[in-house]
Amino acid sequence: MKLPHAAALALTGWYLMTPPVTQTLAGLMRYDKAPLQDWQIQGTFDGKIECDRALTDYVSDPNNNAFYRAETDAVRRKYLAQEKIVAECIATDDPRLKGK
């Protein structure tokens, strides 16, 4: 790896992100195929290692999800608990985040 490339990676932050939950005629469902720019940021981290650790904690317990803890509707809480299945760590400079 060239030094300038390594320096650029060191400056990149990371987001822990989950897909949006949408209302449909059938009820609530995760919109896993939503553009990444529409996903919700669950946390911001200085490095990938920290984000990966948070992702491990996040997927192990829905109570680590602030949106889940704040939601009072039982059906919506169910879907918020399930969204952890597709949570991802995404670099803050990922081109798919344009507009975020």
Phi and psi in degrees as GROMACS dihedral restraints (atoms count N, CA, C in turn):
[ dihedral_restraints ]
;  ai    aj    ak    al  type     phi  dphi    fc
    3     4     5     6     1   -76.1    20    10
    4     5     6     7     1   149.5    20    10
    6     7     8     9     1   -57.2    20    10
    7     8     9    10     1   -47.0    20    10
    9    10    11    12     1   -59.6    20    10
   10    11    12    13     1   -36.8    20    10
   12    13    14    15     1   -65.9    20    10
   13    14    15    16     1   -41.5    20    10
   15    16    17    18     1   -63.0    20    10
   16    17    18    19     1   -40.2    20    10
   18    19    20    21     1   -65.2    20    10
   19    20    21    22     1   -39.3    20    10
   21    22    23    24     1   -64.3    20    10
   22    23    24    25     1   -40.2    20    10
   24    25    26    27     1   -64.7    20    10
   25    26    27    28     1   -35.3    20    10
   27    28    29    30     1   -66.8    20    10
   28    29    30    31     1   -27.0    20    10
   30    31    32    33     1   -87.0    20    10
   31    32    33    34     1    -9.5    20    10
   33    34    35    36     1   -77.2    20    10
   34    35    36    37     1   130.8    20    10
   36    37    38    39     1   -90.8    20    10
   37    38    39    40     1   175.6    20    10
   39    40    41    42     1  -136.1    20    10
   40    41    42    43     1   142.8    20    10
   42    43    44    45     1  -111.5    20    10
   43    44    45    46     1   139.4    20    10
   45    46    47    48     1   -93.4    20    10
   46    47    48    49     1   118.0    20    10
   48    49    50    51     1  -127.1    20    10
   49    50    51    52     1   150.3    20    10
   51    52    53    54     1  -131.9    20    10
   52    53    54    55     1   153.4    20    10
   54    55    56    57     1   -70.6    20    10
   55    56    57    58     1   157.3    20    10
   57    58    59    60     1   -71.2    20    10
   58    59    60    61     1   154.7    20    10
   60    61    62    63     1  -101.9    20    10
   61    62    63    64     1   126.5    20    10
   63    64    65    66     1  -117.5    20    10
   64    65    66    67     1   151.9    20    10
   66    67    68    69     1   -89.9    20    10
   67    68    69    70     1   127.5    20    10
   69    70    71    72     1  -124.4    20    10
   70    71    72    73     1   174.4    20    10
   72    73    74    75     1   -62.2    20    10
   73    74    75    76     1   -29.1    20    10
   75    76    77    78     1   -83.6    20    10
   76    77    78    79     1    -6.8    20    10
   78    79    80    81     1   122.4    20    10
   79    80    81    82     1  -161.3    20    10
   81    82    83    84     1   -81.4    20    10
   82    83    84    85     1   142.9    20    10
   84    85    86    87     1  -153.5    20    10
   85    86    87    88     1   151.6    20    10
   87    88    89    90     1   -71.7    20    10
   88    89    90    91     1   138.7    20    10
   90    91    92    93     1  -103.7    20    10
   91    92    93    94     1    77.1    20    10
   93    94    95    96     1   -62.5    20    10
   94    95    96    97     1   -26.9    20    10
   96    97    98    99     1   -91.9    20    10
   97    98    99   100     1     9.1    20    10
   99   100   101   102     1   -62.4    20    10
  100   101   102   103     1   147.4    20    10
  102   103   104   105     1   -56.5    20    10
  103   104   105   106     1   144.0    20    10
  105   106   107   108     1   -54.9    20    10
  106   107   108   109     1   -32.8    20    10
  108   109   110   111     1   -65.1    20    10
  109   110   111   112     1   -15.6    20    10
  111   112   113   114     1   -96.5    20    10
  112   113   114   115     1    -4.9    20    10
  114   115   116   117     1   -71.1    20    10
  115   116   117   118     1   158.5    20    10
  117   118   119   120     1   -92.5    20    10
  118   119   120   121     1   136.4    20    10
  120   121   122   123     1   -84.5    20    10
  121   122   123   124     1   120.6    20    10
  123   124   125   126     1   -95.3    20    10
  124   125   126   127     1   -19.3    20    10
  126   127   128   129     1  -172.3    20    10
  127   128   129   130     1   156.8    20    10
  129   130   131   132     1  -123.6    20    10
  130   131   132   133     1   136.5    20    10
  132   133   134   135     1  -135.8    20    10
  133   134   135   136     1   153.6    20    10
  135   136   137   138     1   -76.0    20    10
  136   137   138   139     1   -29.2    20    10
  138   139   140   141     1  -142.1    20    10
  139   140   141   142     1   163.9    20    10
  141   142   143   144     1   -65.3    20    10
  142   143   144   145     1   -36.9    20    10
  144   145   146   147     1   -61.0    20    10
  145   146   147   148     1   -44.2    20    10
  147   148   149   150     1   -64.2    20    10
  148   149   150   151     1   -40.9    20    10
  150   151   152   153     1   -64.8    20    10
  151   152   153   154     1   -43.3    20    10
  153   154   155   156     1   -61.8    20    10
  154   155   156   157     1   -38.3    20    10
  156   157   158   159     1   -63.9    20    10
  157   158   159   160     1   -44.8    20    10
  159   160   161   162     1   -63.9    20    10
  160   161   162   163     1   -38.1    20    10
  162   163   164   165     1   -61.8    20    10
  163   164   165   166     1   -42.8    20    10
  165   166   167   168     1   -60.4    20    10
  166   167   168   169     1   -45.1    20    10
  168   169   170   171     1   -64.3    20    10
  169   170   171   172     1   -42.5    20    10
  171   172   173   174     1   -61.9    20    10
  172   173   174   175     1   -46.4    20    10
  174   175   176   177     1   -76.0    20    10
  175   176   177   178     1   -16.5    20    10
  177   178   179   180     1   -81.6    20    10
  178   179   180   181     1   -19.8    20    10
  180   181   182   183     1  -156.2    20    10
  181   182   183   184     1   118.5    20    10
  183   184   185   186     1   -62.5    20    10
  184   185   186   187     1   -19.1    20    10
  186   187   188   189     1   -67.8    20    10
  187   188   189   190     1   -10.1    20    10
  189   190   191   192     1   -81.6    20    10
  190   191   192   193     1     0.0    20    10
  192   193   194   195     1  -100.5    20    10
  193   194   195   196     1   113.5    20    10
  195   196   197   198     1   -60.7    20    10
  196   197   198   199     1   -36.6    20    10
  198   199   200   201     1   -65.5    20    10
  199   200   201   202     1   -39.2    20    10
  201   202   203   204     1   -62.9    20    10
  202   203   204   205     1   -47.9    20    10
  204   205   206   207     1   -62.3    20    10
  205   206   207   208     1   -34.9    20    10
  207   208   209   210     1   -81.9    20    10
  208   209   210   211     1   -20.4    20    10
  210   211   212   213     1   -74.9    20    10
  211   212   213   214     1   134.1    20    10
  213   214   215   216     1  -103.4    20    10
  214   215   216   217     1   -19.4    20    10
  216   217   218   219     1   -77.9    20    10
  217   218   219   220     1   123.3    20    10
  219   220   221   222     1   -62.0    20    10
  220   221   222   223     1   -39.4    20    10
  222   223   224   225     1   -66.8    20    10
  223   224   225   226     1   -43.9    20    10
  225   226   227   228     1   -65.5    20    10
  226   227   228   229     1   -37.2    20    10
  228   229   230   231     1   -60.5    20    10
  229   230   231   232     1   -39.1    20    10
  231   232   233   234     1   -58.5    20    10
  232   233   234   235     1   -45.5    20    10
  234   235   236   237     1   -70.9    20    10
  235   236   237   238     1   -36.2    20    10
  237   238   239   240     1   -65.2    20    10
  238   239   240   241     1   -35.6    20    10
  240   241   242   243     1   -66.2    20    10
  241   242   243   244     1   -35.7    20    10
  243   244   245   246     1   -76.0    20    10
  244   245   246   247     1   -24.2    20    10
  246   247   248   249     1   -64.7    20    10
  247   248   249   250     1   -18.9    20    10
  249   250   251   252     1   -59.7    20    10
  250   251   252   253     1   -23.4    20    10
  252   253   254   255     1   -60.3    20    10
  253   254   255   256     1   -30.2    20    10
  255   256   257   258     1  -116.5    20    10
  256   257   258   259     1    21.5    20    10
  258   259   260   261     1   -66.9    20    10
  259   260   261   262     1   146.0    20    10
  261   262   263   264     1  -142.7    20    10
  262   263   264   265     1   153.3    20    10
  264   265   266   267     1   -92.9    20    10
  265   266   267   268     1   125.0    20    10
  267   268   269   270     1  -127.1    20    10
  268   269   270   271     1   132.6    20    10
  270   271   272   273     1   -63.7    20    10
  271   272   273   274     1   140.8    20    10
  273   274   275   276     1   -63.9    20    10
  274   275   276   277     1   -20.2    20    10
  276   277   278   279     1   -98.6    20    10
  277   278   279   280     1    13.8    20    10
  279   280   281   282     1   -62.1    20    10
  280   281   282   283     1   127.0    20    10
  282   283   284   285     1   -61.4    20    10
  283   284   285   286     1   -20.2    20    10
  285   286   287   288     1   -71.7    20    10
  286   287   288   289     1    -9.6    20    10
  288   289   290   291     1   -92.2    20    10
  289   290   291   292     1     5.1    20    10
  291   292   293   294     1   -49.9    20    10
  292   293   294   295     1   132.1    20    10
  294   295   296   297     1    93.7    20    10
  295   296   297   298     1    -6.0    20    10
